[in-house]
Amino acid sequence: METKQLSRSYLETLSSADLLALADDYGIDVPDDLNRRFLIGELLETVAESENNPPEEIGIVSDADMHFSASLPDSYNETQIQVLLRNPVWAYVYWDIKEAMLAQLEENDASLVLRVSFFADENAVVPEESFDIQISLADRAQYVLLRAGKAYVRIDLMSVVDGKVSDNLAKSRKVALPKGSSYLMALPGRDTQASPLQELSSLQELLRFQYENHRQAFFEE
């Protein structure tokens, strides 16, 4: 059947058999002896309803209409910092900065640091010790090597202007640290016995890289 606009005048030109076939195409279940006038009215009502309620509005969405994002957005426009423990030795730190705040930092020619602070307990206000890791405005994540023998760690995102730390932009929660490996005490060059598993994990190479770039994270004798 040729496709035409389903108006009342067009439907009235169709035979009863064609009207029933058209009703079947639209999923309308009607008896064979239904009056033509009522059948035409039912068809017009169904067509109007389908035009006013596309599939996504009535809860039926085809695969072609579904779009999936392959990656997360670069920013959620929030200033915050989070800490996740990868293991007792390493913490993964990630953060976000509001666009307005980032623009202000760029205008002030500021840089950023991660201040890693260790606390004796969860309620302690003053840290036992701290050290800073220099990062750039474009950075959004960093692995941090943790010191052994500490109970809690908190990492703050701080701005640096004219070489001086000025503002604390965001603070992570205090994270309880499990008992770490004594291998953390090893410095590159020191003769330390590593287990076969540690050798396979490339921990020695990671320690050497961290020591060369962030040696303040190590205990030095």
C-alpha positions in Angstrom: 0.0 0.0 0.0 1.3 3.4 -1.0 2.3 5.5 2.0 0.2 8.6 2.4 -0.6 11.0 5.2 -3.3 9.4 7.3 -6.0 12.0 7.3 -9.7 11.3 7.7 -10.4 12.1 4.0 -7.7 9.6 2.9 -8.9 6.8 5.2 -12.5 7.2 4.0 -11.2 6.3 0.5 -9.9 2.9 1.6 -11.8 -0.3 1.6 -12.8 -2.0 4.8 -10.1 -4.7 4.1 -7.4 -2.0 3.7 -8.6 -0.3 6.9 -8.3 -3.6 8.8 -4.8 -4.2 7.3 -3.7 -0.7 8.3 -5.1 -1.3 11.8 -3.1 -4.5 12.0 0.1 -2.5 11.0 -0.5 -0.2 14.0 -1.2 -3.0 16.4 -4.8 -2.2 16.8 -6.9 -5.3 17.6 -10.4 -4.8 16.2 -13.2 -7.1 15.3 -13.9 -7.7 11.6 -17.4 -6.3 11.9 -16.4 -3.0 13.5 -18.2 0.0 12.0 -15.9 1.8 9.5 -16.5 5.2 11.2 -15.3 3.8 14.5 -12.3 2.0 12.9 -11.2 5.3 11.1 -11.6 7.2 14.4 -9.4 4.5 16.2 -6.8 4.8 13.5 -6.6 8.6 13.7 -6.4 8.5 17.4 -3.6 5.9 17.4 -1.6 7.9 14.7 -2.0 11.2 16.7 -0.8 9.5 19.9 2.3 8.0 18.2 3.2 11.4 16.7 2.8 13.3 20.0 4.7 10.6 22.0 7.9 9.6 20.3 9.6 6.4 21.6 11.9 8.1 24.0 8.9 9.9 25.7 6.9 6.7 26.2 9.7 4.6 27.5 10.6 2.7 24.4 14.1 3.5 23.1 15.6 1.8 20.2 19.3 0.8 20.1 19.9 3.4 17.4 18.7 6.1 19.8 21.0 5.1 22.7 24.3 6.8 23.0 27.1 5.6 25.3 30.1 7.7 26.4 33.4 5.9 26.0 35.1 8.0 28.7 34.3 10.1 31.7 34.3 13.9 31.4 37.6 15.7 32.1 36.0 17.8 34.8 32.8 17.9 36.9 33.5 21.6 37.7 34.0 20.9 41.4 37.0 21.6 43.6 37.7 18.4 45.5 40.4 15.9 46.2 40.1 12.1 46.9 42.6 9.5 48.2 42.5 5.8 47.4 44.9 3.3 48.8 46.3 1.0 46.1 48.2 -1.0 48.8 49.9 -0.2 52.1 52.8 1.5 50.2 51.0 3.5 47.5 48.1 5.9 47.5 46.3 7.1 44.3 45.3 10.8 44.6 42.9 12.5 42.2 41.3 15.9 42.2 39.2 18.4 40.3 39.2 22.2 40.2 36.3 24.5 39.3 36.8 26.4 36.1 36.5 29.8 37.8 39.1 28.9 40.4 41.4 27.5 37.7 41.1 30.7 35.7 42.0 32.7 38.9 45.0 30.5 39.5 46.2 31.0 36.0 45.7 34.7 36.2 47.8 34.9 39.4 50.5 32.7 37.8 50.0 30.2 40.6 51.2 26.6 40.8 50.0 23.7 42.9 51.3 21.3 45.5 49.9 18.2 47.2 50.6 18.4 50.9 50.9 14.9 52.3 50.3 15.0 56.1 50.4 12.1 58.6 48.4 12.0 61.8 48.7 9.9 65.0 44.9 9.3 65.1 41.7 10.2 63.2 40.8 13.1 65.5 44.3 14.7 65.6 44.3 18.3 64.3 48.1 18.9 64.0 50.0 16.5 61.8 53.0 14.6 63.0 54.8 15.5 59.8 54.1 16.7 56.2 55.8 17.0 52.9 54.8 18.7 49.6 54.8 17.3 46.1 54.9 19.8 43.2 52.3 19.4 40.5 51.1 21.4 37.6 47.7 23.1 37.0 47.0 20.6 34.3 47.6 17.5 36.5 44.5 15.7 37.9 46.0 12.6 39.4 49.2 11.4 41.2 50.6 8.3 42.8 52.1 9.0 46.2 54.5 6.8 48.1 53.6 6.6 51.7 55.9 6.5 54.7 56.0 3.5 56.8 54.7 3.3 60.4 52.0 6.0 60.1 48.4 5.7 61.3 46.5 8.2 59.1 47.2 10.3 56.0 45.4 13.3 54.6 46.4 15.0 51.3 45.6 18.7 50.7 45.5 20.5 47.3 47.2 23.8 47.9 48.1 26.8 45.7 51.5 28.4 45.5 52.0 32.1 44.6 55.4 33.7 44.4 57.0 30.6 45.8 54.8 30.5 48.9 51.9 28.3 49.8 48.9 30.5 50.0 45.5 28.8 50.0 44.2 25.3 50.8 41.9 24.6 47.9 40.7 21.2 49.1 41.3 18.5 51.7 40.8 14.8 51.5 39.4 12.8 54.3 41.8 11.2 56.7 42.6 7.7 55.5 43.6 4.9 57.9 46.9 3.2 56.8 47.3 -0.5 57.2 50.6 -1.9 58.5 53.0 -1.3 55.6 55.7 -3.4 54.2 59.2 -3.0 55.7 60.4 -2.9 52.2 59.3 0.8 52.1 62.3 1.6 54.3 64.6 0.6 51.5 66.6 3.3 49.7 67.8 2.8 46.1 71.3 1.3 46.3 70.8 -0.3 49.7 71.1 -4.1 49.6 67.6 -5.2 50.5 66.2 -8.7 50.2 63.1 -8.6 48.0 60.7 -11.5 47.8 60.1 -13.1 44.3 56.6 -11.5 44.3 58.1 -8.1 45.0 60.6 -8.5 42.2 57.8 -9.5 39.7 55.8 -6.4 40.8 58.6 -4.1 39.7 58.5 -2.5 43.2 62.3 -1.8 43.1 61.9 0.3 39.9 58.9 2.1 41.3 60.9 2.9 44.5 63.8 4.2 42.5 61.6 6.4 40.3 59.8 7.8 43.4 63.0 8.4 45.2 64.5 10.3 42.3 61.4 12.5 41.9 59.9 12.7 45.4 62.7 11.6 47.8 61.1 13.6 50.7 58.7 10.6 51.0 61.5 8.4 52.2 63.1 8.0 55.6 66.8 8.8 55.2 69.3 7.7 57.8 
